Amino acid sequence: MPTPCRSSGRHAGLSECGRQGVRPLCTARLLSRPRGRLAQRQRNTRPCVTVCSGAAQLAGWGLFFTPGLLAVAYSYWKGKGNVKDGFSRLLTEVSQGYLQPDVGGETIPVAQGELSDLVGGEPLFKALYQWFLDSGGVYKLAFGPKAFIVISDPIVVRHLLKENAFNYDKGVLAEILEPIMGKGLIPADLETWKPRRRAIVPSFHKAYLEAMVRMFGSCTHRALAKLDALTDQGQEAEVDMEVEFLNLGLDIIGLGVFNYDFGSVTSESPVIKAVYGVLKEAEHRSTFYLPYWKLPLASVVVPRQRKFHQDLVVINDCLDSLIAQAKSTRNADDAEALQARDYTQVKDPSLLRFLVDLRDADLSDRQLRDDLMTMLIAGHETTAAVLTWALFCLAQHPAEMERVLAEVDQALGDATPGLAELQELPAVRAALAESLRLYPQPPILIRRALAPDTLPSPLNGDPAGYPIGKGADLFISVWNLHRSPHLWRDPDTFRPQRFSEPHSNPALQGRWAGYRPEAQGSSLYPNEVASDFAFIPFGGGARKCVGDQFALLEATVILAMLLRRYEFRFVEGPERVGMASGATIHTANGLRMKVTRRQQGVQSSQRSRELSTVGA
Ligand code: HEM
């Protein structure tokens, strides 16, 4: 068993604060800075506050060689006594003078503030919401060396993600993730992305997903066996369910992506520690003022950078040996033949097996490693967060919990769900979708224009739309879209049934198609098509998440099996859970729950003990 951290009681060694799950990856944490009083002005273009992403843009390494004291003194003077503000302005002025490209967007309303305002209070993605209500679906956030255009309107989002998707890359996000994910799908430039996307999408075929659902069930039995031991003979156990979801998510993604069993539900390994170390460093990089890690000796001199590189070596060694193993047993075929394999029999149904066996695909170790690393990171915390928030929401809404329990008892009983059983769980699926709407992970998507473009007019915006230039940075606020009063009835209420009701806004008639459950097609879950880009937890268009079905099926299996068996109550009340000011939406204090066995769930404990030793 992992040793609990003294300060937090969580597993030690996985992050400095003892938190087993570290925050974000999918978006830059720059969006997470808490806000204070912020002046919002129209058409004032002088940016004052620097955010880390702006710093990441500062290729002008001359700054580093400015004598430190001079910089601090200057910063103190410029910031009228506040070094942070002054330092921010120093960066802003230097970068504006020499580095700021002309990115257009002059007609876009501007919000602006001082860095010293950004203390205490809520994560910035929540502040972006207030500005959205004040300024509309497209506004400019004049923070730092560069301005960012914040988008909260489905018509503009549809344009960015679908209609003109190839005019954009991942910009700031790619800069932060590239040292970790290399040329994996998320940060990849378009040229690298196209062939890799063509290879990876077919690997998530139906037979693979069926095999994965079986694996989700057997991994969940491990968690059940662990909780059974804690709740034996009617005992009540206090468990941080966020940590349990992270452990389970890691085991599942390891098996699904490269058939590697982290075994993190029951043990700890150097590879697990390294994975969390790398995630933590990515967070640090996205929040630090200057990219000091790019300095020639940083990886040797700075202890945390040394550790980051050691962690990368541990993970890369593990991935390299898995890749070498898969290559040594390569059995090349075309995609259709690989999909037609009997996945009830194959020993290794993983994505790595598919990608290595795929004829004419890029087999370079580097590319495969980048792909695996990307999916490992993209598919782990995200799913754990959805489960955490779904349990959080259901525990606060007894009527919704009752509805879900009645369904699970009736449709599932003691069975471990397969794909067919998941069809019978609409209430569980809707609860998960509603949690994703309220707590989208990531809350922001990032884009940078590769060429000039004109953003379509948003609701209440300039009818001419907004011309932007090459290099313009855009934040698509998923949070704002998902909670927009223009798009949803009772946007802040947890009400899973909304996904079975059509909804539209007459003011947007002809421009926004509204939410139409029937447009979901054969998908088991609501999506961007049914909502015309008002619900985009997995993005949309060309760069939509490749693992969306994997993640949703996984979350449905886990949630149904846990709720069937245990009763969950808050240890300290929902307000203690809070929201961490991360760029991805995590809880601030974990999700500590009192867990007891449900009467209906008792029969299945024996079966869990049997199945908990079974792998994929
Ligand atoms: C609930 C869980 C998940 C959520 C909420 C989620 C969310 C997202 C979002 C919003 C994007 C689009 C990013 C953008 O447009 O900038 C994305 C992309 C991606 N996701 Fe996920 N994801 C989840 C699970 C997974 C899983 C399980 C995997 C892999 C097994 C995965 C792999 C990827 C990859 C490779 C991309 C990049 C796709 C591309 O650019 O072509 N994700 N994800």
Residues whose N, C-alpha, C, O or C-beta is under 5 A from the ligand:
A	BS01	HEM	L185 I186 R197 M375 A378 G379 T382 T383 V386 Q441 P442 L445 I446 I536 P537 F538 G539 A542 R543 K544 C545 V546 G547 F550 A551
